[in-house]
Amino acid sequence: EVVAWKWSDISFKKGIISIRRAESRHSKRNEQGEKIKGYDYIIGDVKTKNSRRNLPLSKNTLKVLHLLKDWQKEHNIHTDWLFVNTDGQRITASILEQKYRRLWKRLDLGNGGIHCLRKTFCTELALKGMSIYELQKLMGHSDIATTQKYYIKIGIDNENSLQYLEAL
């Protein structure tokens, strides 16, 4: 979703971003409809109705977005896309993933794709006490089971669990 964000999706006044689009990757095909080497990256609607959502932006996030907007102005980049290269071309998810993996490797953090950030974000919010229902809405999942199964990775704290059991 992040590579499909536009400046028009952000309300700095309200401190929200509207998620309405996502990028999808499609195999290239020749005139006969046969697959050929390469992919086309197409921006379209998000997958489900639940994926359409408004997300709150923290003060720090808004500051970073202002810096990004200023950087684009300084470099004479006139585009509605948030994430672009120095030529003003939109960065695809594939390119973003490559850049992220290189940085991850350079920082010697092992293996991990950019989706790890999303999972960590969700897990950290769960650890801070956000309800599973709120997390489902924030992540844009249609089914709460998806949020529970794939996004919340919390180890069992036996000592803490024992306190709850003893209180019964």
C-alpha positions as CSV (number, residue, x, y, z in Angstrom):
1,E,0.0,0.0,0.0
2,V,2.7,2.4,0.9
3,V,4.0,2.8,-2.7
4,A,0.5,3.8,-3.8
5,W,0.3,6.7,-1.3
6,K,-0.3,10.2,-2.7
7,W,0.0,13.6,-1.1
8,S,-3.7,14.0,-1.7
9,D,-4.3,11.0,0.6
10,I,-2.9,12.9,3.6
11,S,-4.7,15.4,5.7
12,F,-2.1,17.3,7.7
13,K,-4.8,19.2,9.5
14,K,-6.6,16.1,10.7
15,G,-3.5,14.0,11.0
16,I,-4.7,11.1,8.9
17,I,-3.9,9.2,5.8
18,S,-6.6,7.6,3.6
19,I,-5.7,4.2,2.3
20,R,-7.5,3.7,-1.0
21,R,-5.0,2.2,-3.4
22,A,-2.4,-0.6,-3.6
23,E,0.1,-1.8,-6.1
24,S,-0.3,-5.2,-7.8
25,R,2.3,-7.0,-9.8
26,H,1.3,-8.7,-13.1
27,S,3.4,-10.8,-15.4
28,K,4.0,-9.2,-18.7
29,R,2.4,-10.9,-21.7
30,N,3.0,-10.7,-25.5
31,E,0.2,-10.1,-28.1
32,Q,-0.6,-13.8,-28.0
33,G,-1.2,-13.6,-24.3
34,E,1.9,-15.7,-23.4
35,K,3.9,-14.7,-20.4
36,I,7.2,-12.9,-21.2
37,K,10.0,-11.8,-19.0
38,G,9.2,-9.0,-16.6
39,Y,6.3,-7.5,-14.7
40,D,3.9,-4.6,-14.9
41,Y,3.2,-2.7,-11.6
42,I,-0.3,-1.4,-11.6
43,I,-2.0,0.9,-9.1
44,G,-5.6,-0.1,-8.4
45,D,-8.1,-0.3,-5.6
46,V,-7.1,-2.1,-2.4
47,K,-8.1,-5.7,-2.1
48,T,-11.2,-5.5,0.1
49,K,-13.6,-3.0,1.6
50,N,-11.9,-3.4,5.0
51,S,-8.6,-2.4,3.4
52,R,-10.1,1.0,2.7
53,R,-9.4,2.9,5.9
54,N,-8.2,6.1,7.5
55,L,-5.1,5.8,9.6
56,P,-4.0,8.3,12.3
57,L,-0.5,9.8,11.8
58,S,1.7,10.5,14.8
59,K,3.3,13.9,15.3
60,N,6.7,12.4,14.3
61,T,5.2,10.9,11.2
62,L,3.7,14.2,10.2
63,K,7.1,15.9,10.7
64,V,8.8,13.3,8.5
65,L,6.1,13.7,5.8
66,H,6.7,17.5,5.9
67,L,10.5,16.9,5.4
68,L,9.8,14.6,2.5
69,K,7.5,17.1,0.9
70,D,10.2,19.8,1.4
71,W,12.8,17.5,-0.2
72,Q,10.6,17.0,-3.2
73,K,10.2,20.8,-3.6
74,E,13.9,21.5,-3.1
75,H,14.6,19.0,-5.9
76,N,11.9,20.3,-8.2
77,I,10.0,17.1,-8.1
78,H,6.4,17.8,-9.0
79,T,4.4,14.7,-8.3
80,D,1.4,13.6,-6.2
81,W,3.3,10.3,-5.2
82,L,5.0,10.3,-1.8
83,F,7.7,7.8,-2.6
84,V,9.7,8.7,-5.7
85,N,13.2,8.5,-7.0
86,T,15.3,11.6,-7.8
87,D,13.8,11.7,-11.3
88,G,10.3,11.9,-9.8
89,Q,9.3,8.4,-10.8
90,R,7.2,6.4,-8.4
91,I,9.1,3.8,-6.5
92,T,7.6,0.3,-6.9
93,A,7.2,-2.2,-4.1
94,S,9.9,-4.3,-5.7
95,I,12.4,-1.5,-5.6
96,L,11.4,-0.5,-2.1
97,E,11.9,-4.1,-0.9
98,Q,15.3,-4.3,-2.6
99,K,16.5,-1.0,-0.9
100,Y,15.1,-2.2,2.4
101,R,16.9,-5.6,2.2
102,R,20.2,-3.9,1.4
103,L,19.9,-1.6,4.4
104,W,18.8,-4.6,6.6
105,K,21.9,-6.5,5.5
106,R,24.3,-3.5,5.8
107,L,23.0,-3.1,9.4
108,D,23.7,-6.8,10.0
109,L,20.2,-7.5,11.1
110,G,19.9,-10.9,9.3
111,N,17.2,-11.7,6.9
112,G,13.9,-9.9,6.9
113,G,11.6,-8.4,4.4
114,I,9.8,-5.1,4.6
115,H,6.6,-6.9,5.7
116,C,8.4,-7.6,9.0
117,L,7.9,-4.0,9.8
118,R,4.2,-4.3,9.5
119,K,4.1,-7.5,11.6
120,T,6.4,-5.9,14.3
121,F,4.2,-2.8,14.3
122,C,1.1,-4.8,14.9
123,T,2.7,-7.0,17.6
124,E,4.1,-4.0,19.5
125,L,0.6,-2.4,19.5
126,A,-0.8,-5.6,20.9
127,L,1.9,-5.7,23.6
128,K,0.9,-2.1,24.5
129,G,-2.7,-3.2,25.0
130,M,-4.4,-2.3,21.7
131,S,-7.4,-4.6,21.3
132,I,-7.4,-7.3,18.6
133,Y,-10.5,-5.6,17.1
134,E,-8.7,-2.2,16.8
135,L,-5.7,-4.0,15.3
136,Q,-7.8,-5.7,12.7
137,K,-9.3,-2.4,11.6
138,L,-5.9,-0.7,11.6
139,M,-4.3,-3.4,9.5
140,G,-7.2,-3.5,7.1
141,H,-8.0,-7.2,7.6
142,S,-11.4,-8.6,6.7
143,D,-11.1,-11.5,9.1
144,I,-9.9,-11.1,12.7
145,A,-8.3,-14.5,12.5
146,T,-5.8,-13.1,9.9
147,T,-4.6,-10.5,12.5
148,Q,-4.3,-13.2,15.2
149,K,-2.6,-15.8,13.1
150,Y,-0.1,-13.9,11.1
151,Y,0.5,-10.6,12.8
152,I,0.5,-11.0,16.5
153,K,3.5,-13.0,17.6
154,I,3.6,-12.8,21.3
155,G,5.4,-15.3,23.4
156,I,3.8,-16.7,26.5
157,D,4.9,-15.0,29.7
158,N,4.5,-17.9,32.1
159,E,5.0,-15.8,35.2
160,N,2.5,-13.2,34.1
161,S,0.0,-16.0,33.0
162,L,0.3,-17.6,36.4
163,Q,-0.8,-14.4,38.1
164,Y,-4.0,-14.5,36.1
165,L,-4.6,-18.2,36.8
166,E,-4.0,-17.7,40.5
167,A,-6.5,-14.8,40.6
168,L,-9.3,-17.2,39.5
